[in-house]
Amino acid sequence: MKIVKPGLQTTVQDAGRYGYQRYGVIVSGAMDQLAYRIGNLLVGNSNNEAAIEMTMKGPEIKLQEDTVITMTGGDFSPKINGEPVKMWRPIYVKAGTVLKFGACTAGCRSYLAVAGGIDVPVIMNSRSTYIRAEIGGFEGRALDAGDCLKIGERSEKANHILQQLSDPDQSYVESDWFSASEWSTEAEKHDILRVIPGREWDNFTKETQAKFTSTEFELTPQSDRMGFRFKGERLELSDQVEMISEAVTFGTIQVPSEGNLIALLADRQTTGGYPKIAQIASVDYSKVAQLKPGEKVRFKLITHPEAETLYLEQERHLQQLEQGISLKLREGGLNQ
């Protein structure tokens, strides 16, 4: 596949670079892991195949071989050869077709999954791009016009989807089956983020705790894959505390001395030394990843057991989707 126009920031990402944080190497990976995982399921890939992540404005891509693709996450109004196509379903595309994305009309990040995955070198067990360190992905950078990406070897399931949909007389064919959207991020509101109290929650004043859970915070343009900066009511500690840098994760919300929030994300550093007021519940990682600068959110406090229950429910939905796809393919003759 050849990149004709690169979009605003288009990178290759997978599930992340795990196992190296002790050496200071960040995890990186897809910002919206839920949309990324669903994309791989829909084209018959394993969970960790690399996909293309686009941000705010998407690329123009020429497919150079027959394949199966799908788009998930934010809506970038995808078109094939100038015709609008649907998201959240497998689509057969013939060699020579042009896939074009516009600016985001819903959400902030969209994912293009390709049967077989994007075949870029594996660096420390991952194909994810970490732009600041110039490692992973395609030459350690965002994609640019003229870049050509290889597509990996298709699984048996991916080959079956391609055979089911392929039509030599059509430049593309959309599947009549798709991911149910009622539980995906596509249909959810993003203005409430559920959080559990952070390690230093009790070090913040009662007034600050009340402000945190009762007022709106606006995402600022000074936000990126490393962290989202929010502005709102100034948040203050009861007393200044001496902090030792310690491990942080996706969704950790820190409060630097100026009193504004920073939510750490995919390209976060491995440790942090600011007081942690809260931790975004795993079930809402996808929501925060799809926020755009200028959008406002409220934080809703939930308990740790509630967060675990919500996460497990989301995982059950994913398992049901995977089982549903497998059943659909068996009905079509796949021997698995």
N, C-alpha and C positions, 0 to 999 in steps of 0.2 A: 504494500500500500504506500502511495506517495503523498506526502503533504504538499498540497498546492498553496494553501494559505494557512498560517499557523494558529490563528486565533489569538486571544489575549495571553493566556498561559496554559499551554497544552503539554502535558507530561505523561510519561509511562509510569504506572503505579501498580503495585500488587498488594498483598495483605500486610506487608511491612518487613522490616529488617530486624528480626528478633535474635537475641542471644549475644549482642555486642554492647549493650548499654554500660556494662562494667568497664568497657574501654572508652566510654564517652561517645560511642557511635549511636546516633539517634535511630528511632524506629522507622519514621517516615511512613510510606504506604498511602493508600487511598484515604482521603478525608472522610468520605461517606462510605463506610465499610458495608453498610446494609445494601445500598444501591449497587455497589461494586460486586458483592456476593451474588445478588439476584441476577445481575448481568451474566456472570459466569454460569450460573445454573441454567439460564434460558438458552445458552448456545452449546450446552453439553460439556462445558469445561470443568476441571477440578476447581476447588475453592481458591487456589492461589495463583491462577494464571494471570499474567499481566494484562492490563487493559489501559485504555487512554482516558485520562482525566482532563476535562476541559473546565475552565473557570471564566465566568461572566460572559465571554464571547467565544464561540466555538470555531473550529477550523473548517477548511475545505479539503477533502481527501479523495484521491482517485484510487479505487480498488483495482488491483492489477491481476487478481485471480478470482475465480468463483469461490465464494465463501458464505458463511452465515454470520450475521451481526445482530446486535441488539443495543438499544439505548435505554439507560435507566438514570434515575436521579432527577436533577433539575431539567426543566423543559427549555431546550435551546432551538425549538422549531426545526427539527431535522427534515431535510429534503433529499430525495434521491433523484438525480437528473431533473431537478427543478420541481418535483412533485412531493408534497408533504407526506410523510410516513409516520406511522404510529410508534409509540415507545412501549417498553415493557413487554416485548414479544420478539421471537426470532424472525429474522428477515433474510431470505436468500438474496444475494446480490451477485450479478454476473460481472466477470472481468470487464473493466472499462467504464463501469458506472462511476458517477461522481456523487459523493456524499457531502452535503453542505449543511453547516449549522449556523444559526444566527446568534443574536444576543439572548441572554436568559430572560424568559418571560415568567418563570416560576422557579424558585430556588436559585442556587448560585453555581452549583457544580453538576456536570453531567458526565456519564460514563459510556464509553463505546467499548463493548466487549466483542471479541472476534473469536469464532470457533478455532481452537488451537492456541489462542493467546498471542500476545506480542512477543516475538522471539528476540529479546535483547540479552546481552551477557548477564549472567548471574554474578553479582558482587556480594559477598558475605551472605549467601543464601537468599538473596532477594534481587528482583529486577526493578525495584522502586527507584525513582529519581530523587536524589537529595541535592538540590541545586546549589546551596551554599557551599557544600564540600565538593561539588562537581563529581559525584560518584553515582553509579547506577543509571537505570533508564537508558536513553539514547545519548551516548557521549556525555553523560552527567549533566544534561541541560534540558531546557524546554525545547519542544520541537520547533523546527523552522521550515520555511518554504524550501522544497527540494529534497528534504529528508525522505529516505525510503526505509520502511520498516518491514522486516520479515515476519511472516506469520508461522507459528509453531505447528507441530504435528497434531492433527485432530484426533480426539478420542473416538472410540467406536460410537458413543452416543452422539457426538457432534457430527460424525459422518452420516449417521442415520437421519438426523435432522436435515442435513443438506440434501440427502437423497429424497426425503419426503417433500421438500419444498422446491427443489430445482426444476426449472422449466426453461429449456433452451430458447424459447420464443419470447421470454420476458426478461427485461433487464433486472427486475427484482420481484420477489413474491413475499408478501407478508403472511405470517402464520395466522390461522384463525383461533389459536389458543395463546393465552398470555397470562402474565402474573396478575392475580387479583390485586386491585389497587386500594381496597378499603383499609388494609393494614399497612400499606407502604407509605413512605414519606410523601409521596405525591399528593395524598389526600389529607395529610395531617396539617394542622396549624403549627406554626413554628414559634409562636409568641410566648409560649410557656415552656420553660426548661425545668425539669424536675432535678432536684439536687439533694444530696445528703450533707450533713454538717461536716466541715473540714476539720483537720487536726487542731487548728487554732481557733475554732468557732467561739469557744468560751473566752478567748482573749479580747474579743471585740465587745464594745459597749452594747448595752441592751438597746439603746437607740439605733445603733448601726445595724444590729441584727434585725430590728423591725423594718428599717429602711430597705435592707437587702431583700426582704421577702414581700414588701408591700409597694415598692416603687418600680418604675420602668428604667431600664438601662439601654442606651443606644449604642449599636456597634459603630465604631469609628473607622475612617478610611485607613488608619494606621494599623491595619490588621492583615495577617497573612497566614500561611499554613503553619507557621510556628506558634502563633497565638492571636487570639481575638482580644482587642482592647475595647472596653465599654466605658462610656461616660454616663454619669448620673449623680446621685447624691454622694457626697464625700463620705467615705467609710473610715472609721477610726477605731484604733485599739484602746482598751481600757488603760493599759500601760505599755510602754515600749518593751519589747521582748528581744532578747538576744537569740538570733536564729542561726542554726547550723544547716547548711545546705543538705537536702536529703532528696530521696527519689520522688519524682513526680510522674504523672501519667496523663493520658488523654483526658481532658475534661477537668483537670485540677484548676481551681479558681484561686488565684493569688491576689493579694492587695498590697502593692508597693506603697511607699511612704506618702505619695501624693494623694492616696485615697481612692483611686480608680481601679476597676477590675481588669484582670488579664486572665482569660481562659486558655490554657495550654492545649495545643492540638497535635496534628500528626508529626510536624517537624519540630516539636518541642525539644528543649534541652533535656539531658538525662536527669539533672538535679535542679532544684530551685531553693532559694533562700528567703523568699517573701512569705509572710503569714498566709496560710491557706484557709479561706473562709468557708469554702464548700467544694464539693466534688460533683460534677454533673453525672447523673445516673447513666449507666451504659446504654439503656434503652433510648436515650435522647441524644446520643452522639450524632446520629444522622441529622437530627433537627438542627443542631448547632452548626454542623458542617455546611448546611444549605443557607445560612444567614447571609444577607448582603449588607454592606455598609449603609447606615441610615435606618436600618430596621431596628425595632425596639422589642425587648423581651422582658418578661418577669420571671423571677425564680420562685419555684414552689418547693418548699421543704418536705421531703418524705423520709421515711425511716430506711435503714439499711435492708431489713427484711422485705419491705415493699419494693425497693429497687431490685433486689434479687428476683422477686416474683415476676416483676415486669420484664426483666431481662430473659428469664426462662420462658416466659410466654412468647416473647419475640423469637427466641430460638425454636420453639415448637412450631411457630408459623413457618419458619424457614424450612424445617424438616418436612412439614406437610407439603410445602411447595415442591421440594425436591422429590418427594414420593409421588406427588401428582404428575410431575413431568415424566418420571419413570413409567408410571402407569400409562400415560398418554402415548409414550414411545413404544411400549410393549403392545398396545392396541394396534400400533402401526407396523408391528413385525420385528421390533428389536428383541433379540434373544438375550435378556439380562435378568 
